[in-house]
Amino acid sequence: MSSLPNHVDVAAYVLGILDEDEVDAFENHLAQCRRCALDLRDFAQLPDLLDEANAAGLLSSDADERPDGRSVRSMLDVVSLDRARKRRKYSLYAAAAALVLIALSSAATYGVVSSGDLVAQDDGSPRQTEVARNSVDASGELVRTNAETGVWARISASPEPWGTSLEFEVKGVRAKTGELVAKSRDGKTYPVATWLVTADDAEGARTGEAVTIPGGLALRWHEITEFAVRDKDSGEVLLLLPTSD
């Protein structure tokens, strides 16, 4: 996508069809563009509408018609934990989505940014050390801890007609802004979720409770090689979760 200055990438961002570089470019634009921010809020019902259309058989689930995998990107805005815990499902069938957008004036999603389990940044710069093997079960669940960085995460996956829905739990991130990304078998990286913590969340960050963040990918589980929890600002990898040992 190259149309950010013309304010036409909101729907693409909402539907998760931007790649990592395009997402970053759009979020930089979004921080300075009130129009696009308002559009995102106006489009709040699209995921539910697409789910209803899919349940009614209006969207094809034929794998041959599925577009190339793109991740569903979280919008960088703080929302309540209750809102973040509500599972959001995404459909990336571009043709059907375009019809919905034409027929309806509201759409889209708030991205996942949640009050989080973040601790104060220390002076050290912990390196990525894989100290525990991940556990994977048949339902698509990964659990892993990196004792060096103190980060723990669990990813639970469920197959969907459009790809894979995820529930992501994380704690111990040493960063102001964290992100979860997925790597596909063709070597591409897709953003899954971004979260940040405000001053009001500081007390919750010290309790050690995990943050639960819903998300999704237009990739099948077998197409994903690993997930990574990263410091969004520095790009440092805090924890790797391979999908197979």
C-alpha positions, 0 to 999 in steps of 0.5 A, spaced: 500 500 500 502 506 498 496 511 499 497 513 506 497 520 505 490 520 501 487 516 508 485 510 504 488 505 508 484 504 514 480 499 511 486 495 509 489 496 516 482 494 519 482 487 515 489 486 517 492 485 510 498 490 511 505 487 512 509 489 517 512 495 514 506 498 511 502 497 518 508 501 522 507 506 516 500 507 517 500 507 525 505 513 524 500 516 520 495 515 524 498 518 530 498 525 526 491 524 523 485 525 526 481 523 520 483 516 520 483 515 527 475 517 527 474 512 521 477 507 525 472 508 531 466 509 526 468 502 523 467 498 529 462 493 527 466 490 521 469 484 524 462 482 528 458 483 521 463 479 517 463 473 522 455 474 522 456 473 514 460 467 515 455 464 519 450 465 514 454 462 509 455 469 505 463 468 505 466 462 502 471 458 506 474 455 500 482 455 501 483 456 494 480 463 494 483 465 501 488 471 500 495 471 502 496 471 509 496 477 512 496 479 520 490 482 524 494 488 526 492 491 533 491 499 533 496 503 538 491 506 543 489 504 550 483 500 551 480 497 557 482 490 559 475 487 559 475 490 551 481 487 550 479 480 553 473 480 548 475 475 543 475 478 536 475 474 530 477 477 523 475 475 516 480 477 510 476 475 504 477 482 500 471 481 495 466 480 501 469 485 505 469 490 500 461 489 499 460 490 506 464 496 506 460 499 501 453 497 504 454 499 511 457 505 513 460 502 520 466 497 520 472 495 523 476 494 529 480 497 535 486 494 535 489 490 541 492 494 546 491 493 553 494 494 560 499 490 561 504 486 565 510 490 564 516 492 569 520 498 569 526 498 564 532 496 568 539 498 565 541 492 563 540 489 556 538 482 557 540 477 551 535 472 548 537 466 551 532 460 550 532 456 556 526 452 556 523 448 551 516 450 548 510 445 549 505 444 544 499 440 544 494 438 539 489 444 540 495 449 538 497 451 544 504 454 546 507 455 552 514 458 553 518 462 558 525 465 558 528 466 564 534 470 562 529 476 560 523 474 565 518 473 559 513 468 560 507 467 554 502 462 552 498 462 545 492 458 544 490 457 537 483 455 534 482 454 526 477 459 523 475 459 515 479 465 514 486 463 518 487 462 525 484 466 531 489 466 537 489 468 545 495 471 547 497 471 554 504 474 556 507 477 563 514 480 565 515 484 558 521 489 560 519 494 555 514 500 555 511 497 548 511 490 547 509 486 540 507 479 538 509 477 531 509 471 527 514 468 522 511 464 516 514 458 512 516 463 507 520 467 512 515 473 512 514 476 519 507 479 520 504 483 526 499 480 531 498 484 537 501 490 540 500 493 547 503 498 552 502 500 559 500 507 562 502 510 568 495 508 571 497 501 569 503 501 574 500 498 580 497 492 575 504 491 572 507 490 579 502 484 581 505 479 576 498 478 572 498 476 565 495 480 560 490 476 555 490 479 548 486 476 543 488 476 535 488 473 529 492 471 523 490 469 516 495 464 516 493 456 517 497 454 523 502 449 519 504 455 515 507 459 522 514 457 524 514 461 530 512 467 534 516 472 537 515 477 543 519 483 542 520 490 544 517 494 539 521 500 540 528 497 540 526 490 536 529 486 541 526 479 541 524 477 548 521 470 547 521 465 541 515 460 541 517 455 535 510 452 533 514 445 533 520 443 537 
